[in-house]
């Protein structure tokens, strides 16, 4: 899980290989967002959950897609 102040990108660690992946984020698409993003290293699907605070900082968690 990672946490960062508002920016147009953030990083998550792949649930399979552990490698960091940079992704673009949009806090205006919803306070809680859940979607699948393939790892840029091992290409396996990660379920990402992004949660934005009132100050637009984001917390990202990744899990293996079942």
Backbone torsions as a table, in degrees:
resi	resn	phi	psi	omega
1	UNK	NA	141.2	177.1
2	UNK	-130.6	161.6	-177.1
3	UNK	-140.4	131.5	178.2
4	UNK	-146.9	156.2	175.1
5	UNK	-68.6	161.8	-175.9
6	UNK	-54.2	129.8	173.6
7	UNK	-154.9	173.2	178.6
8	UNK	-87.8	1.6	175.6
9	UNK	-146.7	159.6	176.6
10	UNK	-152.5	177.7	-177.2
11	UNK	-122.2	141.2	169.5
12	UNK	-126.2	156.4	176.4
13	UNK	-102.3	130.7	-178.2
14	UNK	-57.2	133.7	179.3
15	UNK	-70.3	-16.2	-178.9
16	UNK	-97.2	-56.6	-173.8
17	UNK	-103.5	-11.4	177.3
18	UNK	81.2	-0.6	-178.3
19	UNK	-73.8	144.9	177.1
20	UNK	-73.3	143.7	178.3
21	UNK	-132.5	132.6	176.7
22	UNK	-93.8	134.9	179.1
23	UNK	-132.0	154.3	173.2
24	UNK	-85.1	143.3	179.8
25	UNK	-129.2	154.0	178.5
26	UNK	-136.3	101.8	-177.7
27	UNK	-65.6	-16.9	-178.3
28	UNK	-85.8	-0.9	176.9
29	UNK	-86.9	0.3	179.2
30	UNK	136.1	147.6	-178.0
31	UNK	-68.1	-35.3	174.9
32	UNK	-121.7	127.5	-179.3
33	UNK	-129.0	135.9	177.9
34	UNK	-131.0	126.1	177.8
35	UNK	-158.6	169.8	-179.0
36	UNK	-101.5	132.3	178.2
37	UNK	-132.3	128.3	177.9
38	UNK	-75.0	141.7	176.6
39	UNK	-64.0	137.1	179.5
40	UNK	-74.9	-11.6	-179.2
41	UNK	-103.2	-56.6	-175.1
42	UNK	-101.3	-5.2	176.1
43	UNK	67.3	12.6	179.0
44	UNK	-87.4	149.4	-174.5
45	UNK	-78.2	129.9	176.8
46	UNK	-113.5	133.8	172.6
47	UNK	-88.1	116.3	-179.3
48	UNK	-101.0	139.9	173.8
49	UNK	-123.4	114.8	178.5
50	UNK	-106.2	131.4	177.4
51	UNK	-126.5	124.0	-178.9
52	UNK	-103.4	135.4	175.0
53	UNK	-84.1	175.9	179.2
54	UNK	-60.2	-30.6	-179.6
55	UNK	-91.5	14.3	177.1
56	UNK	70.5	12.4	171.5
57	UNK	-75.0	148.2	-173.3
58	UNK	-120.0	141.3	171.4
59	UNK	-113.3	130.4	-177.7
60	UNK	-120.4	132.4	171.9
61	UNK	-125.7	148.2	178.5
62	UNK	-126.2	146.7	179.2
63	UNK	-141.4	158.0	176.6
64	UNK	-68.7	136.4	175.4
65	UNK	-74.2	133.6	-178.0
66	UNK	-94.6	NA	NA
